[in-house]
């Protein structure tokens, strides 16, 4: 059953008195994956932080599963929203396993509940992101790519209704960029969840996502299915340079052109 997880009404987002997004009307259903595209400074990170209740909107309303975001706090909010920060995980003195287990905290009263189900969830997530062999390692010894995969694994253990990803391919090598994000996307149907992914990589976004919110840079935006929005004229206007779209039998590619 498809349900509307996120709805915005007349949402304005401003930073330093500059309006980045104006009157955003957006509905995101369970099972869908949205790319958030646009130039630097158009409001991608600000929008994700607003949806995660880390910064206030200038105007408008946000609803999660029919309930006002303004009324949600603490664990009830964390069970619905999961955010992957652009800067990754903080360098805490914890192991890979312990860090992944932190994602289960919103589902329990105590932080370290010795629950076999939670252990299974964490073990599966670490295996999904090729981290099982690093389970006992301190996260302070991880490479940038390993730490990013751990951040994704922790998000999967959190199992929110809405996954918000800010440049999730940061530090990931080519093999893990597509594989890791596809594994996260595979959780959407079973979790009745949705995904919003801010990215500078149009090609990666088009492989992972089925919808797109394209920020034009002047407060305006385009939103809808990938096939409708990712056209040369729209992308060229949004990114301030000519973007070519090339189609093969199975895939579509985008690249800047003079």
LUMVODO-635249 format. One record per residue: z, y, x negated of N, C-alpha, C in turn; residue number from 1; chain. Coordinates in steps of 0.05 Angstrom, whole numbers, m for minus. Atoms other than C-alpha are relative to their C-alpha. Layout:
[node [Z, Y, X], [Z, Y, X], [Z, Y, X], NUM, 'A']
...
END
This chain:
[node [0, m24, m17], [0, 0, 0], [0, 25, m18], 1, 'A']
[node [2, m24, 15], [m21, 67, m28], [18, 22, 12], 2, 'A']
[node [m17, m21, m10], [30, 123, m22], [m5, 25, m17], 3, 'A']
[node [2, m25, 15], [28, 197, m43], [25, 4, m16], 4, 'A']
[node [m24, m3, 17], [75, 203, m102], [6, 29, m6], 5, 'A']
[node [m4, m28, 8], [64, 276, m121], [m18, 18, 17], 6, 'A']
[node [15, m20, m15], [43, 336, m80], [9, 27, m9], 7, 'A']
[node [m7, m28, 6], [40, 409, m102], [m13, 18, 21], 8, 'A']
[node [9, m20, m20], [32, 468, m55], [2, 28, m11], 9, 'A']
[node [1, m28, 9], [10, 537, m78], [15, 3, m26], 10, 'A']
[node [m16, m1, 24], [38, 522, m147], [m12, 19, m21], 11, 'A']
[node [8, m18, 21], [35, 578, m198], [17, m6, m25], 12, 'A']
[node [m14, 3, 25], [53, 569, m271], [m7, 22, m19], 13, 'A']
[node [4, m23, 17], [63, 628, m317], [17, m3, m25], 14, 'A']
[node [m15, m1, 26], [85, 636, m390], [m4, 27, m12], 15, 'A']
[node [1, m27, 12], [103, 703, m420], [m17, 19, 18], 16, 'A']
[node [13, m17, m20], [78, 738, m356], [m30, m5, 1], 17, 'A']
[node [28, 7, m2], [10, 705, m364], [m3, m24, 19], 18, 'A']
[node [4, 21, m20], [m12, 664, m304], [m19, m21, m11], 19, 'A']
[node [16, 22, 11], [m38, 597, m330], [m14, m16, 22], 20, 'A']
[node [11, 15, m23], [m48, 560, m264], [7, 14, 25], 21, 'A']
[node [m4, m16, m24], [m56, 593, m197], [m6, m17, 25], 22, 'A']
[node [2, 13, m26], [m43, 561, m129], [m11, m28, m2], 23, 'A']
[node [9, 28, 4], [m50, 489, m151], [7, m16, 25], 24, 'A']
[node [m3, 18, m23], [m60, 442, m92], [m9, m28, m10], 25, 'A']
[node [6, 26, 13], [m55, 371, m118], [15, m22, 14], 26, 'A']
[node [m13, 24, m11], [m41, 303, m88], [m7, m24, m18], 27, 'A']
[node [3, 23, 17], [m31, 242, m132], [11, m25, 13], 28, 'A']
[node [m8, 24, m14], [m29, 173, m101], [8, m22, m20], 29, 'A']
[node [m7, 23, 16], [2, 110, m128], [m25, m16, m8], 30, 'A']
[node [23, 16, 10], [m45, 68, m171], [m22, 17, m13], 31, 'A']
[node [21, m17, 12], [m85, 129, m195], [9, 10, m28], 32, 'A']
[node [m5, m11, 27], [m90, 157, m266], [m16, 25, m3], 33, 'A']
[node [12, m26, 1], [m104, 230, m277], [0, 10, m29], 34, 'A']
[node [2, m14, 25], [m129, 264, m340], [4, 30, 4], 35, 'A']
[node [m5, m29, 0], [m105, 335, m353], [m14, 12, m24], 36, 'A']
[node [18, m10, 21], [m159, 371, m393], [m2, 30, 0], 37, 'A']
[node [4, m29, 3], [m170, 441, m419], [5, 9, m28], 38, 'A']
[node [m4, m11, 27], [m169, 485, m480], [30, 3, m6], 39, 'A']
[node [m28, m7, 7], [m105, 500, m519], [8, 26, 15], 40, 'A']
[node [m10, m23, m13], [m62, 549, m482], [m7, 4, 29], 41, 'A']
[node [7, m2, m29], [m88, 534, m412], [21, m10, 18], 42, 'A']
[node [m22, 7, m17], [m23, 505, m388], [5, m30, 4], 43, 'A']
[node [m4, 29, m4], [m27, 429, m397], [29, m8, m4], 44, 'A']
[node [m28, 7, 5], [41, 421, m429], [19, 14, 20], 45, 'A']
[node [m17, m14, m19], [71, 474, m384], [0, m13, 27], 46, 'A']
[node [1, 14, m26], [47, 437, m322], [16, m25, m1], 47, 'A']
[node [m16, 25, 2], [76, 371, m346], [30, 6, 0], 48, 'A']
[node [m29, m7, 0], [143, 405, m361], [9, 10, 26], 49, 'A']
[node [m8, m9, m27], [143, 438, m293], [3, m24, 19], 50, 'A']
[node [m2, 24, m17], [129, 371, m259], [25, m16, m6], 51, 'A']
[node [m23, 15, 9], [186, 341, m299], [26, 16, 4], 52, 'A']
[node [m23, m18, m6], [233, 398, m278], [13, 10, m26], 53, 'A']
[node [m11, m11, 25], [241, 423, m350], [m5, 30, m2], 54, 'A']
[node [4, m29, m2], [214, 492, m334], [m7, 7, 29], 55, 'A']
[node [4, m7, m28], [211, 530, m268], [m29, 8, 5], 56, 'A']
[node [26, m10, m9], [147, 544, m230], [3, 30, 7], 57, 'A']
[node [m1, m28, m8], [130, 617, m219], [m1, 3, 30], 58, 'A']
[node [1, 0, m29], [116, 601, m146], [m10, m27, 9], 59, 'A']
[node [10, 25, m11], [101, 543, m100], [20, m22, 2], 60, 'A']
[node [m17, 23, m4], [130, 475, m84], [m11, m25, m13], 61, 'A']
[node [7, 26, 10], [130, 406, m115], [15, m21, 15], 62, 'A']
[node [m13, 22, m15], [145, 342, m76], [m6, m26, m14], 63, 'A']
[node [2, 27, 11], [159, 273, m104], [6, m20, 22], 64, 'A']
[node [m4, 20, m21], [150, 217, m54], [11, 13, 25], 65, 'A']
[node [m8, m14, m24], [159, 268, 1], [25, 17, m2], 66, 'A']
[node [m25, m15, 4], [223, 298, m27], [m4, 23, m20], 67, 'A']
[node [3, m24, 18], [228, 368, m58], [11, m6, m27], 68, 'A']
[node [m10, 3, 27], [233, 366, m133], [25, 16, m5], 69, 'A']
[node [m23, m17, 3], [284, 421, m128], [26, m14, 6], 70, 'A']
[node [m24, 14, m9], [333, 372, m96], [7, m24, m18], 71, 'A']
[node [m4, 23, 17], [327, 318, m149], [12, 7, m26], 72, 'A']
[node [m14, m5, 25], [373, 314, m209], [7, m27, m13], 73, 'A']
[node [m12, 23, 14], [398, 264, m261], [m16, m26, 3], 74, 'A']
[node [13, 26, m1], [384, 190, m252], [m20, m3, 22], 75, 'A']
[node [21, 2, m21], [347, 196, m185], [m26, 12, m9], 76, 'A']
[node [25, m13, 11], [298, 243, m220], [m12, m18, m22], 77, 'A']
[node [10, 16, 22], [293, 198, m281], [m12, m26, 9], 78, 'A']
[node [12, 24, m11], [276, 138, m237], [m28, 6, 11], 79, 'A']
[node [26, m7, m12], [216, 177, m210], [m19, 13, m20], 80, 'A']
[node [16, m15, 20], [192, 218, m270], [6, m10, m28], 81, 'A']
[node [m3, 7, 28], [181, 194, m341], [m19, 17, m16], 82, 'A']
[node [16, m19, 16], [155, 243, m394], [m1, m9, m29], 83, 'A']
[node [5, 4, 29], [125, 227, m462], [m5, 27, m12], 84, 'A']
[node [3, m26, 13], [136, 289, m504], [m21, m1, m22], 85, 'A']
[node [20, m2, 21], [82, 313, m551], [11, m5, m28], 86, 'A']
[node [m12, 3, 27], [130, 313, m610], [13, m27, m4], 87, 'A']
[node [m10, 27, 4], [152, 241, m598], [30, m3, 2], 88, 'A']
[node [m29, 6, m2], [221, 210, m604], [17, 15, m20], 89, 'A']
[node [m18, m12, 20], [280, 244, m637], [9, m22, m20], 90, 'A']
[node [m7, 19, 22], [302, 211, m703], [29, m7, 2], 91, 'A']
[node [m27, 8, m4], [365, 178, m678], [6, m25, m17], 92, 'A']
[node [m7, 24, 16], [403, 125, m719], [3, m25, 18], 93, 'A']
[node [0, 23, m18], [384, 69, m671], [m23, m19, m8], 94, 'A']
[node [22, 19, 5], [342, 6, m675], [m22, 3, 20], 95, 'A']
[node [23, m1, m19], [275, m3, m642], [9, m12, 27], 96, 'A']
[node [m9, 12, m25], [307, m49, m590], [18, 18, 15], 97, 'A']
[node [m19, m18, m13], [364, m1, m575], [m14, 24, 12], 98, 'A']
[node [15, m24, m10], [315, 57, m567], [m16, m7, 25], 99, 'A']
[node [14, 9, m23], [272, 18, m519], [19, m5, 24], 100, 'A']
[node [m20, 5, m22], [334, m2, m479], [9, 25, 13], 101, 'A']
[node [m8, m25, m12], [350, 71, m468], [m16, 6, 25], 102, 'A']
[node [16, m5, m24], [294, 72, m417], [12, m13, 25], 103, 'A']
[node [m12, 13, m23], [336, 27, m372], [24, 15, 11], 104, 'A']
[node [m24, m15, m8], [393, 77, m368], [m1, 11, 28], 105, 'A']
[node [0, m11, m27], [370, 111, m303], [5, m21, 22], 106, 'A']
[node [m3, 21, m20], [375, 44, m267], [28, m12, 1], 107, 'A']
[node [m27, 12, 1], [449, 30, m283], [21, 22, m2], 108, 'A']
[node [m22, m19, 2], [517, 62, m281], [9, 5, m29], 109, 'A']
[node [m8, m3, 28], [533, 49, m354], [m24, m1, m18], 110, 'A']
[node [23, m2, 19], [490, 60, m415], [m7, m27, m11], 111, 'A']
[node [5, 26, 13], [497, m8, m447], [10, m23, 18], 112, 'A']
[node [m6, 23, m17], [499, m59, m391], [m15, m24, m10], 113, 'A']
[node [12, 24, 12], [487, m128, m419], [m13, m17, 23], 114, 'A']
[node [14, 12, m23], [437, m148, m365], [m24, m16, m10], 115, 'A']
[node [22, 17, 9], [390, m207, m379], [m27, 11, 9], 116, 'A']
[node [25, m11, m11], [337, m174, m335], [m10, 23, m17], 117, 'A']
[node [7, m22, 17], [339, m111, m377], [m10, m9, m27], 118, 'A']
[node [8, 10, 26], [334, m150, m441], [m29, m11, 1], 119, 'A']
[node [27, 10, m4], [272, m185, m414], [m20, 22, 2], 120, 'A']
[node [18, m23, m3], [241, m119, m394], [m6, 13, m27], 121, 'A']
[node [4, m13, 26], [252, m90, m463], [m16, m18, m19], 122, 'A']
[node [15, 18, 17], [227, m152, m499], [m30, 0, 7], 123, 'A']
[node [28, 0, m9], [164, m152, m457], [m14, 26, m8], 124, 'A']
[node [12, m25, 7], [152, m78, m470], [m6, 2, m30], 125, 'A']
[node [5, 0, 29], [160, m86, m545], [m23, m18, m8], 126, 'A']
[node [23, 18, 5], [112, m144, m544], [m26, 12, 8], 127, 'A']
[node [24, m13, m10], [62, m105, m503], [m11, 21, m20], 128, 'A']
[node [8, m21, 18], [61, m50, m555], [2, m8, m30], 129, 'A']
[node [1, 12, 27], [61, m96, m616], [24, 9, m18], 130, 'A']
[node [m24, m9, 14], [133, m78, m636], [21, m22, m1], 131, 'A']
[node [m21, 21, m2], [170, m144, m625], [10, m7, m28], 132, 'A']
[node [m8, 7, 27], [171, m158, m700], [17, 21, m13], 133, 'A']
[node [m15, m22, 11], [204, m91, m712], [26, 5, 16], 134, 'A']
[node [m22, m4, m19], [259, m100, m660], [26, 9, m13], 135, 'A']
[node [m25, m6, 13], [317, m96, m709], [m2, 24, m20], 136, 'A']
[node [4, m22, 19], [288, m39, m751], [12, 26, 10], 137, 'A']
[node [m8, m27, m7], [318, 30, m752], [m25, 17, 6], 138, 'A']
[node [24, m16, m7], [271, 79, m718], [m5, 21, m21], 139, 'A']
[node [4, m20, 21], [281, 126, m777], [m19, m11, m22], 140, 'A']
[node [17, 11, 20], [239, 78, m818], [m29, m5, 10], 141, 'A']
[node [26, 6, m12], [179, 75, m771], [m21, 20, m9], 142, 'A']
[node [22, m18, 5], [111, 105, m785], [m4, 17, 26], 143, 'A']
[node [5, m17, m23], [85, 159, m738], [m12, m16, 23], 144, 'A']
[node [13, 16, m21], [41, 109, m701], [19, m19, 13], 145, 'A']
[node [m20, 19, m10], [98, 58, m694], [19, 15, 19], 146, 'A']
[node [m18, m15, m16], [144, 112, m667], [m13, 8, 27], 147, 'A']
[node [13, m7, m25], [92, 134, m616], [m3, m24, 19], 148, 'A']
[node [1, 25, m16], [82, 62, m592], [28, m6, 12], 149, 'A']
[node [m27, 4, m11], [158, 57, m585], [6, 20, 23], 150, 'A']
[node [m4, m20, m22], [159, 121, m543], [m14, m10, 26], 151, 'A']
[node [14, 11, m23], [107, 89, m497], [14, m25, 11], 152, 'A']
[node [m15, 23, m10], [147, 24, m494], [25, 8, 15], 153, 'A']
[node [m24, m10, m14], [210, 62, m476], [m7, 11, 28], 154, 'A']
[node [8, m10, m26], [172, 96, m420], [m5, m23, 19], 155, 'A']
[node [5, 24, m17], [150, 28, m393], [26, m12, 9], 156, 'A']
[node [m26, 11, m8], [222, 3, m394], [14, 18, 21], 157, 'A']
[node [m11, m18, m20], [241, 65, m354], [m12, m5, 28], 158, 'A']
[node [14, 7, m25], [190, 45, m300], [2, 22, 21], 159, 'A']
[node [0, m22, m20], [184, 113, m266], [m22, m3, 20], 160, 'A']
[node [22, m1, m20], [141, 127, m205], [m23, 16, m11], 161, 'A']
[node [20, m17, 11], [103, 180, m244], [3, 2, m30], 162, 'A']
[node [1, m2, 30], [85, 175, m318], [m14, 26, m8], 163, 'A']
[node [12, m25, 10], [72, 242, m351], [m2, m2, m30], 164, 'A']
[node [5, 5, 29], [40, 236, m420], [m12, 25, m12], 165, 'A']
[node [10, m23, 14], [31, 295, m467], [m12, m8, m26], 166, 'A']
[node [14, 8, 23], [m22, 278, m518], [9, m27, m10], 167, 'A']
[node [m11, 26, 7], [m4, 204, m519], [m14, m14, m24], 168, 'A']
[node [14, 13, 22], [m56, 186, m572], [9, 11, m27], 169, 'A']
[node [m9, m12, 26], [m20, 229, m625], [11, m23, m18], 170, 'A']
[node [m9, 19, 22], [m9, 187, m689], [m10, m28, 4], 171, 'A']
[node [9, 27, m5], [m41, 125, m658], [m27, m5, m14], 172, 'A']
[node [26, 7, 11], [m97, 90, m696], [m19, m7, 23], 173, 'A']
[node [20, 5, m21], [m161, 75, m658], [6, m25, 16], 174, 'A']
[node [m5, 25, m15], [m142, 4, m640], [22, 3, 21], 175, 'A']
[node [m22, m3, m19], [m76, 25, m608], [m4, 22, 20], 176, 'A']
[node [5, m21, m20], [m102, 87, m573], [m8, m12, 27], 177, 'A']
[node [10, 11, m25], [m142, 49, m522], [17, m23, 10], 178, 'A']
[node [m15, 23, m9], [m102, m16, m521], [27, 8, 11], 179, 'A']
[node [m27, m8, m10], [m34, 19, m513], [m2, 13, 27], 180, 'A']
[node [2, m14, m25], [m57, 65, m458], [m9, m18, 23], 181, 'A']
[node [8, 19, m21], [m92, 9, m421], [23, m18, 9], 182, 'A']
[node [m23, 16, m8], [m29, m32, m423], [19, 15, 17], 183, 'A']
[node [m17, m16, m17], [11, 25, m395], [m13, 4, 28], 184, 'A']
[node [14, m3, m26], [m42, 36, m341], [2, m25, 17], 185, 'A']
[node [m2, 25, m15], [m37, m37, m322], [26, m3, 16], 186, 'A']
[node [m25, 0, m14], [34, m24, m299], [m1, 15, 27], 187, 'A']
[node [0, m18, m23], [13, 26, m245], [1, m15, 26], 188, 'A']
[node [1, 14, m26], [m4, m23, m190], [25, m16, 5], 189, 'A']
[node [m24, 16, m5], [56, m69, m200], [24, 18, 4], 190, 'A']
[node [m23, m19, m3], [104, m9, m204], [m5, 19, 22], 191, 'A']
[node [7, m20, m20], [69, 29, m148], [3, 28, m12], 192, 'A']
[node [m3, m24, 15], [64, 85, m199], [m26, 14, m4], 193, 'A']
[node [24, m15, 7], [15, 138, m223], [4, 13, m27], 194, 'A']
[node [m1, m10, 28], [m2, 171, m289], [m15, 26, m1], 195, 'A']
[node [13, m25, 7], [m19, 241, m312], [1, 3, m30], 196, 'A']
[node [2, 0, 29], [m44, 247, m383], [m14, 25, m10], 197, 'A']
[node [13, m23, 13], [m56, 312, m421], [m12, m9, m26], 198, 'A']
[node [14, 9, 24], [m107, 302, m475], [m22, 21, m8], 199, 'A']
[node [23, m15, 10], [m158, 338, m519], [m25, m18, m3], 200, 'A']
[node [21, 19, 5], [m200, 275, m523], [m13, m7, 27], 201, 'A']
[node [14, 4, m25], [m250, 276, m465], [m8, m29, 3], 202, 'A']
[node [10, 27, m1], [m278, 208, m483], [23, m20, 5], 203, 'A']
[node [m22, 18, m5], [m210, 173, m486], [10, 3, 29], 204, 'A']
[node [m9, m5, m27], [m189, 206, m421], [m18, m13, 21], 205, 'A']
[node [19, 11, m19], [m252, 183, m386], [1, m31, 0], 206, 'A']
[node [m3, 29, 0], [m239, 111, m408], [26, m9, 13], 207, 'A']
[node [m26, 7, m11], [m167, 111, m383], [4, 8, 29], 208, 'A']
[node [m7, m12, m26], [m166, 155, m322], [m23, m1, 20], 209, 'A']
[node [20, 0, m21], [m202, 155, m255], [m2, 27, 14], 210, 'A']
[node [1, m27, m11], [m186, 227, m235], [5, 20, m22], 211, 'A']
[node [m4, m21, 21], [m183, 293, m273], [8, 26, 13], 212, 'A']
[node [m7, m28, m6], [m150, 361, m267], [m9, 16, m24], 213, 'A']
[node [13, m15, 22], [m193, 408, m309], [9, 29, 3], 214, 'A']
[node [m10, m27, 0], [m159, 474, m326], [m21, 18, m13], 215, 'A']
[node [23, m17, 8], [m210, 530, m333], [9, 23, m19], 216, 'A']
[node [m9, m20, 18], [m166, 579, m372], [6, 27, 12], 217, 'A']
[node [m5, m25, m13], [m164, 635, m322], [18, m3, 25], 218, 'A']
[node [m17, 6, m24], [m115, 604, m272], [m14, m19, 19], 219, 'A']
[node [15, 18, m18], [m170, 566, m236], [m1, m28, m11], 220, 'A']
[node [1, 29, 8], [m180, 491, m239], [m20, m15, 18], 221, 'A']
[node [16, 19, m15], [m223, 434, m215], [15, m26, 1], 222, 'A']
[node [m14, 26, m3], [m193, 369, m189], [m15, m19, 17], 223, 'A']
[node [14, 21, m16], [m222, 304, m165], [m7, m24, m17], 224, 'A']
[node [8, 23, 15], [m254, 239, m186], [m15, 7, m26], 225, 'A']
[node [13, m5, 26], [m278, 235, m258], [m30, 4, 3], 226, 'A']
[node [29, m2, m2], [m350, 224, m238], [m10, 26, 11], 227, 'A']
[node [8, m25, m12], [m352, 288, m198], [7, 24, m18], 228, 'A']
[node [m9, m23, 15], [m314, 335, m245], [m11, 1, m28], 229, 'A']
[node [9, 0, 29], [m336, 313, m315], [m30, 3, m2], 230, 'A']
[node [29, m8, 2], [m404, 347, m312], [m3, 20, m23], 231, 'A']
[node [4, m17, 23], [m434, 386, m369], [7, 29, 5], 232, 'A']
[node [m5, m28, m6], [m430, 454, m335], [30, 5, 2], 233, 'A']
[node [m28, m3, m3], [m357, 445, m316], [15, m1, m27], 234, 'A']
[node [m13, 4, 26], [m336, 420, m385], [m6, 23, m19], 235, 'A']
[node [8, m21, 18], [m375, 473, m422], [15, 26, 7], 236, 'A']
[node [m15, m24, m9], [m342, 528, m381], [29, m2, m8], 237, 'A']
[node [m29, 4, 6], [m272, 499, m390], [6, 1, m29], 238, 'A']
[node [m6, 2, 29], [m277, 487, m465], [m13, 22, m16], 239, 'A']
[node [11, m23, 14], [m317, 549, m483], [m21, m7, m20], 240, 'A']
[node [22, 8, 17], [m373, 511, m518], [m17, m20, 16], 241, 'A']
[node [18, 18, m15], [m432, 469, m497], [9, m29, m4], 242, 'A']
[node [m8, 28, 0], [m411, 398, m479], [m23, m17, 11], 243, 'A']
[node [22, 18, m9], [m465, 344, m474], [13, m25, 12], 244, 'A']
[node [m8, 25, m12], [m457, 284, m429], [m23, m20, m3], 245, 'A']
[node [20, 21, 5], [m494, 220, m449], [9, m26, 13], 246, 'A']
[node [m7, 25, m14], [m495, 158, m406], [m16, m24, m12], 247, 'A']
[node [13, 25, 7], [m509, 87, m429], [2, m18, 24], 248, 'A']
[node [m1, 19, m23], [m512, 25, m385], [28, m3, 10], 249, 'A']
[node [m27, 6, m8], [m437, 16, m384], [20, 23, m4], 250, 'A']
[node [m19, m21, 7], [m405, 80, m412], [m12, 27, 1], 251, 'A']
[node [8, m28, 2], [m408, 155, m412], [14, 13, m24], 252, 'A']
[node [m12, m13, 23], [m397, 196, m475], [m4, 31, 2], 253, 'A']
[node [1, m29, 0], [m383, 270, m485], [3, 10, m29], 254, 'A']
[node [m3, m11, 27], [m393, 311, m548], [m9, 29, 0], 255, 'A']
[node [8, m28, 1], [m398, 385, m567], [m28, 2, m13], 256, 'A']
[node [27, m4, 10], [m468, 411, m581], [m6, 30, m3], 257, 'A']
[node [7, m28, 4], [m499, 475, m607], [m23, 7, 19], 258, 'A']
END
